[in-house]
Amino acid sequence: MQFTLRVEDDDTIFRVTPALNNPAIFLYDAQDVPLKVSGTFNFPAGKSSYRLVGNCATFQITSKPFEITGTGAAHAFTAMHFSDAGPTPHSPFKVEGDWHWTVMKDGIPGTAASAISSPATTTLELYFSLGDDGTPFGIFGQFFYELISISFPDYHTVAGQTWAAVEGGIIARIVSTLWTRRLYDLHNTMIYDCRFHGGGMAMHLHNATLNLAGIFSPGHLTVNCFDLAALTLVTLQSLGKRPGTTPGFQVPMIQGLKLVCDENWGYIPAGPLFGWDHFGAPARHCNNPFWIGRFISPTGDLVDAPPNVDRNDEHRTYFQRHCYCVFKPAAGGAGGPEHALDICHGGLNTSNDTTLASGNQDIANYRLANRETGRLNFPAITTRAVDCNWVSQ
């Protein structure tokens, strides 16, 4: 059996010859998964009604019946209007991997005796949203795919679960993925700009314009906390929306997402800055964020300071301001506190694993865990909102 898969508007997403395999995103409807599968099969002689069943891991879809008058030879068929009878997902999800297809006689229980099976497999990458696109920027094409490939969880992790039950795990996985996705080596990765006078702010989030092209295909490999907070925000927003309690009204999957900037942040505890989380990297243990090129040697060359210094060292640098992402966890209800999301800096625990602000701390506890005292005293923090209005591609 050979297949061609299309969305029902005839946009082909998979074809054996000539080879084609594209990812696709759909609005999830358990009773109408809008795939159209065309193929050939040696149907038995006689007229019968059949259904096509597709399986990928724990996700299974079944087409509406179609009639074939078989001759025992190869016969073309088209199956449409698939449905999913599995546990209801209350989150966007993805199904990727090898699909196995089975032609079943309609109305006969799926036993080995009644099934007309095929060994054919089709490798597909399908995404299912519950509502409209949640990004306010109109991101489509390559960069929208980059975002949802990070944000959408696998079907088997969300099927049958409430959103409140899975939200925390989904957010933590997204934050961890963003933290690690470009850690190849120190010469081929985006890293936090530890020179202070350069900074990623002029490259990726400048005057409220987030340049995703600069992040996913970086020409400038440095970033700062504003860039990383905006990347976190737009990735989480790509989960989209879901139906609200009022018919026809949609709400964001994640409530209260926004960027904030804390002025007078001050000193950071020892830990890796984004992109420096390598065993043996000079800034893996870093409490001096702008350590590169801090001194002028007798020969006039810029000399690096240690990235990790004594708490009261006179050359210890600090964050005058710090930008991060906040949201309202679904499990806390509308009146719950805002929680922090931050991939700029990770604290190190005793096993040398990175601990990130992945949504499990409210803002007060996040600040306690990510600020330290030092030689200088700073005024009280003031917080302001940070605009991130649109995306330049």
N, C-alpha and C positions, 0 to 999 in steps of 0.2 A: 504494500500500500504506500503511495506517495501522496503528500499533502501540499495544498496551498491554503494558507490561513489569511483571512481578511477581516477587517472590521466591516460591519454590515454596509457601510457606504462604499465598499469595494477598495478601500485603502489597504493594499497588501502589506502584511507584516512578516510573513514567512513564506518562502517558496524554495522547493528543492532545486529546480532547474529553470532558469539560471539562479544560482544561490542568492537568497535574500533573507535576512533575519534582523528585524528592527524591534526595539522595545515599543510598547504601546501603553497608554493610560486610558482608563475608562471610568465613568461614573458608575459606582457599584449598584446593581439591582439584582437581587438574588434570583428573581424570576425572569430576567432577561439580560444575560451576559452577551453583548453584541458581537459575537464572533460568527464568521461564516467559514466553514471548513469544506474544501473541495478535495476530492481524491478519487481513486479507483480501487475497486475491491472485487474479488471473485465471488459474487453473490450466488447462492444456490438457485437452481431453476425454479421458476414460479414467482408469482406476485406476492410480496409480503411487505409489511411495515416494519421499519427499523428505527433505531435511535443510535446516535454516536455518543459514547461516554469518554471523557478525557480526564486523566488523573495525573496530578503532579504532587508528590508527597501526600499531604493530608487534604488537599483541595481537589474536589471532583465536580465536574459539570456534565450535564446531560442535555442533549438536543431534543427539540420537539420531533415527533415522528415524521419520517419521510418514506414514500413508497418506492419500491424498486421491483421491476419484473426481471428477475435474474435468468441467466442462461448457463451459468457455470463458468463463464469466461469473465474477463475483466470488464467492469461496468462502472461508469462515472457516477458519482453521487455528490450531493451538496447537503450538509447539515447546518441548521441555523437555529437561532433563538435558544441558546443554552440557559439552563438554570442551575443553581447551586442549592443543594438541600442540606449543607453542612451547618455547623454552629455559626450563629450570626456574629460577624465581626463589628465592633463598635469603634473601630479605628481604621484609617486608611491602611492598606497592606499591599504587599507584593507577592507574586508567585513566580519564581524563576527556577529553571532547571529542566530536566527531561520530562516531557509529557508522554504518557502511554495512552493509546487510543484503542477502544474496543467497539465493534459494531454489535449491537444487541437486537434481537428480535423484540419488537414492541409488544408489551403486554405479557411477556413471559418472564418469570423471576430470573434474576441473573445468576444462574447456576452454570457449572462447567458444561453441562449438556446442552444448554440453550444459547450459550454465548458463542459468537463467531469472532474470534480474537485475532488481532494482528500484532506482530512484534514491532511494528513501526514506532519510533519515538521521534519527538519533535522538541528541540530545545527552544524554549520561549522565555521572555522576560516581560511579564505583565504587571501593571500597576493599577490599583483600584482606589479611587477617592470616594469620599462620602458626600462631598459638596463641591462648591466652587473653589477655584484656585485661591489660596489665602494670601498670596503675596500682593501687596498693593502696587507693584511696580510693572506688572505686565511682562514677567520674565517667561520667555518661551524658548523652544529650541534647545540647543546644546546645554545652556546653563541651567535651565529648569530641570532637565534630565539629571545633571550633576547633583542638584539639590535633592530631588526625590529619591535618587539612588542611595543617598545617605539617610534620608529621613524616614522613608516608608519601612515599617517592620515586616517581617515574614508573616504569612497568614497563620501558621501554626502557633505563633506566640500571642495572637490577639483573638483568635476565634473563640466565641462564647464568653469572652471577658468584657466587663464594663470598661468604659474609658477611664474612669477613676482608678480602676485596678491596674491598668497597664500604662497609664501616662508616665509615671515616674520612671519605669524601666525603659520606655521608649526615649525619653529625654536623656537619661543617663547614657544610653547607647549612642545617641547622636553626638553628645558632647565628647564622649570618648573617641568616636570615629573622627570628628573634626580635629581633635588633639593629635591623633596618630597618623592621619592620612598622608602627610607629606614628610614623615620622618624616614627618609631613605638613608641619607648620610649628610654630613655637614656641608658638603659641596653641592648638594642637589635637593635642597629643601627650603621652604619658607621658614625664616627664623625671626624671632622678636629682635627689633633693632636696638642693640645695646650701645650704639654710638651717641644716642640722644639728639645730636644735631641733624640727623637725616630723618629717620622715622617713616613708617609706612603710611602715616596719615595723609601725606600728599600724594600717595600712589593709589590707594584703594577706597578710602572714605574721605572725600574732600568736599567741603561745602555741601554736605548732606547727600552727595552722590556716591553711591557704592559701586565700584568698578569690579564686577565679578570676573571679567576677562583677565584682569590683573591678578586675581587670586587663583583662578583655576588654570591659567596659563601665564604664570608670573614672569614678567620681564624685570620687575623689581622684586627681589626676594625677601625684602624686609617688611615687617608688619608691626603695628603697635596695638594697644588695647582697643582703640576705636575700630580699627579694621576687624579685629577678631570678634568683638561684640556684635558688629553689624553682620558678619558672616554667620554667627550663631543665630541671630535674629531671623535672617532671611531663610536659613535652613529650616528652622522650626516653623516659620510661617508657611513653608512649602507643603506641610501636612494638610493645609487647606482648611475648609470649613465643613460643618455638619449641620443637619437640620436642627433648629432650635425647638423650644417648647411651643412656639406660636407657628401654626401652619404657614409654610412658604417663607419663613424667616430662618436665616442661617446664622450660626455663630462660629467663631474660630475654634479649631480643635483645641488649641492652647489659649487660655484666657489671659488677658492683661499683658501680653508681650510688649515690651518697650525697651528702649535703651536709656540708661541714666548715667550721669557723670558725677562722681564724688570729688569735690575740690578739697585740697589739703589731705590727700590720702596718707602720704608719709611713707614710712619704711615697710618693706615686705619681709616676711620670714624666709629662711633659706629654702630653696626649691628650684625646680627648672622653670625657666620661661619658655614660651611656646617655641618649638623647634629645637630646643637645646636639651631635650630629654634623652640623652644618650649616656650610657655608662662610659666614662672616660672623657666626655665633653667638658670643656673648661667651665661652662656655666650651668652644669647640671645642678650643682649646689650653689645657688645664687641669691644673695640678699643685697646685691649692689648692682641694680639693673643696668646702669649706663657705665659699664666698666671699660669698654673698648676705647682706646686712644684718649685716656684721661690726663696723661702727663706728657710733657715735652722733655726728651732726653737731652744730655749735654750736646749731642750731635744735631739736635733740632728735630729728631724723629718723634712721632707720637708713640707713646708707650702705654700698654694696657695696664689697668689696675687689676688687682685680684677680684674675681667675681663674687667671692665670699669673704667678707672681712669681719673684724670684731664689731659687735653691735654699736659701739660708740666711736668707731673709727672716723676720723675727721674727713676722710675721702669717700665715705659711704654716700651713695646717691639714693634718691627716693622718687616716688611718684607724686608730683605736684597735684595731678588729677588722675582719676582712673575711671574708665568707661566699662560697663558690663551690662548684661541683659537681665531683666527681671520678668516674672510671670506670677500668676495666681494658680496654685495647684488645685486641680479639680477635687481632690480628696478633702481639701480644707474648706470648701464651700465659698460662697461669694464674700463672706466676711473674714476669711482667713488672711494671714499676712502674705506679703510678697516674698518670693524666694529668689535667690540669686543664681545666675548661670554665668560661668566665666571660664574661658579656655586660655586666658593670658598666662596664668601662673598656677603651678601645682605645688602643694606642700608634699613633703616626703615623709612617709611613715617608716617604722623601724625596719621593714623588709625592703626598703628602697623602691617601693611601688609609688606611682604618682597618684595623688588624691586631688580630684578636681572639684570645683564648685558646680555640681551637676544637678542642682535643684533640690537637694535634701536639706538645705539650710535656709532659714529666713535671713533677711538682710542684716539684722542685728548680730546674729551668730556668725554669719559670713564675714562681717567686718572684724569681729573679735579674732577669728581664725586666720585672717589674711593681712593684719596690720601688726607692726611691732613698734616698741619704743626704741629710741636711739639718741644720738647726741643732741638733736634739735627737737624742740617741742612744736607741735603744729596746732593751729586753731581748730575749733570744732568743725566737723565736716558739714558742708552745704551741698545739697543735691539738686541737680537740674536735669531736665529732659534733654535728650540728644535726638535731633532729627535724622532720619534716614529715609528720604522721600522717594528716591527712584534709582534705577540701576542703569549704568552705562555699560554697553556691551561692546 
